[in-house]
Amino acid sequence: MNTGIDWDEVFEYLPRTIVELKAKPDVLYEIDWYEATMVPPIWLVGDPRPRYPHELRIVSRLKLQACDLMFCDLQARPALIA
């Protein structure tokens, strides 16, 4: 099924990624969400209008969280602790 969604782009511009507008270097924003059905698809925290990927430069992905360790019970899985 071809949905027309660029999945590589979706995963490149994940929420909490830190970006800057190419038109305003050194002004940092955090990606709020990516809406694949919208044009432009990227919403930034504190910016009232959505943006296109070509308007942005990714600065950092340090705030991204792959999983929440709060839900992991390591004592129930001793092999993971070793």
C-alpha positions as CSV (number, residue, x, y, z in Angstrom):
1,M,0.0,0.0,0.0
2,N,1.5,3.4,-1.0
3,T,0.3,6.1,1.4
4,G,2.6,8.8,0.0
5,I,4.1,9.3,3.5
6,D,7.9,9.8,3.7
7,W,8.6,7.5,6.7
8,D,12.3,8.4,6.7
9,E,11.4,12.1,7.1
10,V,8.9,11.2,9.8
11,F,11.6,9.5,11.9
12,E,14.1,12.2,11.2
13,Y,11.9,14.9,12.6
14,L,10.7,13.3,15.8
15,P,9.2,15.2,18.7
16,R,11.7,16.7,21.1
17,T,14.4,17.0,18.4
18,I,16.1,20.4,18.7
19,V,16.3,22.4,15.5
20,E,17.0,25.9,14.2
21,L,15.4,27.8,11.4
22,K,17.9,28.3,8.6
23,A,16.5,31.8,8.2
24,K,17.2,32.5,11.9
25,P,20.5,30.8,12.9
26,D,21.1,30.3,16.6
27,V,17.4,30.5,17.4
28,L,16.6,27.0,18.7
29,Y,13.2,25.3,18.7
30,E,12.0,21.9,19.9
31,I,9.8,19.9,17.5
32,D,6.4,19.5,19.0
33,W,5.0,17.1,16.5
34,Y,5.2,15.9,12.9
35,E,1.9,15.5,11.1
36,A,2.4,13.5,7.9
37,T,-1.0,14.5,6.5
38,M,-0.3,18.3,6.8
39,V,1.6,20.5,4.5
40,P,3.9,21.8,5.9
41,P,4.2,18.9,8.4
42,I,6.5,20.0,11.3
43,W,5.2,22.0,14.3
44,L,7.6,23.6,16.6
45,V,7.1,24.5,20.3
46,G,6.7,28.3,20.5
47,D,6.3,28.8,16.8
48,P,2.8,29.5,15.6
49,R,3.2,28.2,12.0
50,P,4.2,24.8,10.8
51,R,7.5,24.3,8.9
52,Y,8.9,22.4,6.0
53,P,12.0,20.2,6.6
54,H,14.1,22.3,4.2
55,E,13.5,25.3,6.5
56,L,15.2,23.5,9.4
57,R,18.6,22.3,10.5
58,I,18.7,19.5,13.2
59,V,20.9,20.6,16.1
60,S,20.5,17.8,18.6
61,R,18.5,14.7,19.4
62,L,19.7,14.4,23.0
63,K,16.2,15.0,24.4
64,L,14.8,12.1,22.5
65,Q,13.7,9.1,24.7
66,A,13.8,5.7,23.1
67,C,12.0,4.0,26.0
68,D,10.9,4.8,29.5
69,L,12.9,2.8,32.0
70,M,10.2,3.5,34.6
71,F,8.2,0.6,33.1
72,C,11.1,-1.9,33.0
73,D,11.2,-4.3,35.9
74,L,14.9,-5.4,35.9
75,Q,14.5,-7.6,39.0
76,A,12.0,-9.7,37.1
77,R,14.7,-10.2,34.4
78,P,18.0,-11.0,36.1
79,A,19.7,-11.8,32.8
80,L,19.4,-8.1,31.8
81,I,21.2,-6.9,34.9
82,A,24.4,-9.0,34.4
